[in-house]
Amino acid sequence: LVLVVDFGAQYAQLIARRVREARVYSEIVPHSMPVAEMMAMGPKAIILSGGPSSVYAEGAPGLDPAIFEAGTAVFGMCYGFQLMAQGLGGTVAETGAREYGRTRVHVGHAGTLLGGVPTEHNVWMSHGDSVTAAPDGFEVLASTAGTPVAAFENVDRGLAGVQWHPEVLHTEHGQKVLEHFLWDIAGCRQTWTIGNIAEEQIERIRAQIGTDGRAICGLSGGVDSAVAAAIVQKAIGDRLTCVYVDHGLMRKGETEQIERDFVAATGTKLVVVDAEKQFLEALAGVSDPETKRKIIGREFIRTFEAAEVDIIKSSPAGSTVKFLVQGTLYPDVVESGGGTGTSNIKSHHNVGGLPDDLEFELVEPLRTLFKDEVRLVGEQLGLPPELVWRHPFPGPGLGIRIIGEVTRERLDILREADAIARAELTAAGLDRDIWQFPVVLLADVRSVGVQGDGRTYGHPVVLRPVTSEDAMTADWARVPYDVLERISTRITNEVREINRVTVDITSKPPGTIEWE
Ligand code: XMP
């Protein structure tokens, strides 16, 4: 285990991922955690992340120097490097000099940390103060124009640090430096592999649920719930029942992917609730986006809970369904303040015949995993690649990609156009470059066109391909013209009701990714 101490910058998650890429398990802890508590977790090494630009900044978080005496290897990056220098008796000068962005670093003495790294290379910096003298017993390894001490190590004590950010993509040889620390200085073993991750989770879930517990899992059609279910299925077999609510707002082929391919790949017991009619009736006559979302959310909960009740009623006499599986990921856990325990949630039932409140214990097999690890585990468990690599898709589905009232006919039109856009994107090999590619039907708009021999009066669709890291911000994707051309030609030829294809070139902000 490697602990990444989060000093409040956005880098801790990235560091934790890079450590795992070096096949060593990592977890993030807040800087407010006492050193004794960190040590109680038994870490093989500790990494101090970046943070504010100066250890002298007002309110800058400090560090208990006891951390350096606890017998565990410590690696400081950026702010963490300065804290280390300060805590060990070196000098951090308020030079006022700043280095931001790409910076040239000169390696004077490679030592263990910078072994095999070129003497001159580019790294990513963001700091104000500089370390001007290394602590006693430390070897200075590198410098930059503005920083006399940009890296140091004391291999005997297992302590090392760099002023730059080895975890970011723009830093050359960053992963190599991190691996030198983990493998050669801290002596971490490379045991965090995808095969082991899956095995470990299966064991953990088996222990949590016990030999006679039963669980329910809602499948959304996305990768997280599918992988979570696949892991639990491996752990407890058909004591798991999955529920998939078909609200009729999915894209072409997606329901079949779950109903047929997911079940074939995992052998999961699946209940499919065909609720299309119920959803469309509830949505009839509604075109306001927020009202649509509310209706879809409400109907979804009702339907899912009714399915839960049926499963509970039909499970073998004497057994109780006590567990609810959820696809919570590690970033959600970190962002909501961490915590390692399991929590209970209450499910409020509107359906008669059972207690008002049913209490479930949550089962969260992906709680320690990042999205890219979830995908690799999904592949390892043999899930269909279209499912594993699926783009994010909103819960309300195509319901918020039809501008205007949602009807069966409009959904069918949009499904055809969307399937063409997806197929062409895949054929062009661009799936993994594009974050999401909504196709939006302007159902209340018509424009004049000419198709075949005659005048038409059809609907436009909007293509909305975007690039993004986290959906908080996004840019419109520069999809090659020839790919756009094929999509446009095929949609207007193959979907009779559509006679115009447009591309949305708005970034987020100001536009959101979805149109509603
Ligand atoms: P916007 O449109 O706000 O979307 O830029 C950001 C991300 O969230 C997805 N999204 C949703 N996901 N339920 C979901 O599960 C929703 O109601 C919902 N609305 C938007 C959207 O697809 C994008 O990835």
Boltz pocket constraint, residues with backbone or C-beta under 6 A from the ligand:
constraints:
  - pocket:
      binder: B
      contacts: [[A, 293], [A, 392], [A, 393], [A, 394], [A, 395], [A, 396], [A, 436], [A, 471], [A, 472], [A, 508], [A, 511], [A, 512], [A, 513], [A, 514], [A, 515], [A, 516]]
      max_distance: 6.0
